[in-house]
Amino acid sequence: MAISAAAIPEHPVASKLRTQVLPWVVSGKLLPKQWFCRLHLLFGYTTDVTVALGALGLSIPLVTALVADADDKKAKMDIARLLPHEQRWLYYVALASVVLWVCLRVAYAREGGQKRAVLARSCSQTMRQAEARLFTILANGNPIPELNKLVAETIAPSVDRNIQEEAWPWSGWAPEIDKHVDLAVGRLSLQFSSSWNPVTTTGPVPEQKV
């Protein structure tokens, strides 16, 4: 009787990747998509463009007032005076844009957006570095000890720090990542499983030292 693929137990290394390594890596790589990271990018580019235009002798007073810090004298400018009054529809569009921009800036500041964004981007980079190290670790016959070390020394501290600072928005892994994890496990297993020690009923067969 033929044995189905589902009945064949997964190699312990692949199981380790699926349950303790890759879910955190995949989740961490999604952090730059969070709202505070997107706003951090938006505000950063807006400020840089405004500064660059000012250096060239070009400026848009309304934009300059909006990107200024709260304690900057430029922030005290009369924004209403800078809004267009000639065409009423343009005035309302500009006013709505100003209100939306101010609300975003206030929410970003009150929620610690800048700090959370910096931590999230750092965590995302850490996860990418951890993913890159897998290509070296998985080439060994028994990579589980090194995988445990990677989790304990690199992945867990970064995730814990981001959870403490509210830069990790989930209670655990990011939702709906099973497909991405399965694809990653399958790709890595296909590439490296031939190097892993065979498995017996008592666990992986130790490497034979010559």
N, C-alpha and C positions, 0 to 999 in steps of 0.2 A: 504494500500500500504506500502510495506516495505521501510524503510529508509536506504539508503546506508551508510556505515561507513564514506565515504568521506564527506557526508552531515552533519555529526555530528561535531559541532564546537570543536576545541581543547581546553582543559582546559587551563586557563590563566597561570598556573604554567608551564605546558609543553611548551606553546608558549614562555614564558619567557626564559626557558632553551634553546629552539631551536634558538632564535633570538639574545639573549643578553649575554648568559653565555657560553654555550658549544662550539660555534664556536671559541671563544678566547682560551678556555681551550685546545681544540683539536689542534688548530694552534700552541699554545705555546709548546705543547709536541712534535711537529715536528721540533722545532728549532735545537736540537742536530744533525740533519741530514744535516744542512747547511755546505757549504764547509769550512768556517772558523772554525767551531767546529770540523770537521773531521781532518783538518790540525793541530789544537791545540792539539788534542789527539795524532796524529802521531808524532809531534815534541816532545811532552812531553814524550812519551814512548821511543823514540829514544835517547833522552838526558839521561833519567834515566838508560836505559840499558848500554849506553856508560860509565856513571859514575860508575855503578855497576861493569862493567868489569874492569875498571881502578882500582877500589878498590881491586879487586882480583888479580891485577898484570897483567891483560890481556888487550890488547888494539889493535884497528885497526886504524893505523894512519890516513887513509883516512876518516873514519867515524868520528874520533875525530876532524879533521879539519872542516868537514862539519857542525857539530852540534855546534861548538864554536861560541860565540858571535862575532859580528863584531869588537869590540874593544879589543877582547882577542888576546893575542900573538899567540895562536894556530891557529887563523884564518888567520894569515899571512904566514902560511907554504906554501911551493911550492907544490900545489896540483898536478901539472903536473908531478912532480918527484915521486909522490906516485902512479900514475897510472901504471898498468901493461904494459910493452912494449914487453915482450917475444912473445906473440901471438897477432897479429894485430886485429883480430876480438874481442878479449876480451878487448883490449884497447879502441876500438870504443864503445863497449857496456858500459864500465865503464865511458868513457867520456860523452856519451849521458845521463847516469844516473846522473852524476855530474851536467851537464847543467840543467837538469830538476829539480834537487833538489835545485839548486841555484835560479832558476826562481820562484819556489814555495816559498822559503824563502823570496825573495824580494817582491813578490806579497803579501804575508802574512803580512809582516812588513809595507809596504806602505799603505795597506788597513785597518790597525788597527785591524788585525785579532785576536790578543790576547785579546784585550779589548772587542771586539764584541763577542768573544767566551765565555768569562767569564760572560758577561751580559746575553747572550742567555741561557747559562746553568742555571743561577740564575732564569731567567724568566720561564724556563721550570719547574724548581723545584717549583716555586710559583704556577704555573698552576696545578701541581700535588697535591699540598697542598689544593688549592681551590676545586679541584675535590673531595678530601677526605672529605672536610667540607660539601659537598652537602649531604652526607649520614646522617648528623645530622640535617641540615637545612630542608631537604625535609620531615622529619618525623613529622613536625608541620602541623597543620591544614591550616594555611595561611602562607606559607614560602616566599611569594613575598617580604615583607619588608626586610627580611634577605638576600634574593637574591640581592636586590638592594644595600644593604650595602656591600655585597661581591664584587659586580662589582665596586662600587665606591671606596672602601678602599683597595682592594687587586688586582683585575684584571686590572682595568684601569691604576693605577699608574705604574704597572710593564710594561704594553704594551707601555705606553707613553714614559717611560724612554728608552726602547729599540728602539722605533721609532726615538727618538732624537739622539741616538748614532749609528744609522744605523745597529743595531743588529736584527731588525725586518724587514725581507726582502720583505714583502708584503705591498701593500697599505691599506689592510684591513685584512680579514681572509686569511688563506692559501687556495689555489685553490683546487678544487676537494675533499672537506671534507664533502660534504652533506651526503654521505652514512654513514660515521663515526658518524656524528652528529645525524642522524636519529636513528641509532642503540643505541646510548647512551640515547637519549630521550625515546625511547621505553623501554629500560631496566630499567631506573629510574622510568618511569611512571608505569610500571608493578609492581615495588617493593613498590612504595610509594603512588600511586594515591588513594588508599583506605583511606589514612589518610587525604587527602586534603578536604577542605570544598566544598560541592556541589556548582554548579554554577547556578545562575538564569539569567534572562535577564538583570538585573542591575549589575551583577558581582557576585563574590563569596559570599556565605552566611556567615555572621560573626559567629565566634565560640560561642557556648552557654556556658556561665559561670555558674557553679553550685555553 
